[in-house]
């Protein structure tokens, strides 16, 4: 992987991770359009750590407050006594569905699900779902109004993001809006909910990346991660400001347009649905040679 590829992919990751347009889809599409090899699911997960760092720094006051409230609640034997302690529990519980499903469907996610047909379909279908939810949502509740039911349901919405093209921020934002949250509150909770899932994904995939027979250089990983961090910080600030004044319609239109364009390029054989996906970062387990049966007289 060249330095230019690392910069472009880091920029794509940072800008699209927090917008409801699917970073995984763009990281899969961009190399294909430029004629580069697919960097693989593990590389994508590693540079996600740059966007995790962006969330940690941008929401550092909120995070410190939630963590402190969580442990104070445990010490006082009142784990759900304050809003901050409840939100901390909601984030933990909301992370379970994507963690369980991610482990259960890991192979599919890293292979068949990375087909450009799957990505195009996810872009379009989830755009239509977001459009319907946006139109029917009340936009009246805040994070302070969230309940256990809300935390669990948004966690289930987040698990849908395991299908490339769905968008983790898009599914959780849609889930929050469907429960009546204001757009900015839904986005803010989506950012907080992203921290455990994306951090664990990056750490988990790091082992596979190190074991892979071929992998990007350390320089490419570092550069991609730093660029993802910087662009991610900008994307967070922009989205929160945007959702205070506007609806999510622009993202709906963009997702549908991109999905339709992608289908057109696939039908015209400009793009191949699975080309480049052979460059996966997770190595297969070594196979043991067959044990020959000993024949005794």
Secondary structure, DSSP 8 states (H G I E B T S, - for coil): --HHHHHHHHHHHHHHHTTTT-HHHHHHHHHHHHT-----HHHHHHHHHHHHHHHHHHTHHHHHHHHHHHHHHHHTT-TTSSHHHHHHHHHHHHHHHHHHHHHHTHHHHHTGGG-HHHHHHHHHHHHHHHHHHHHH----B-GGG--HHHHHHHHHHHHGGGSTTS-HHHHHHHHHHHTTB-HHHHHHHHHHHHHHHHHHHHHHHHHHHHHSSS---HHHHHHHHHHHHHHHHHHHHHHHHHHHH--SHHHHHHHHHHHHHHHHHHHTTSS-TTTTTT--SS---------------
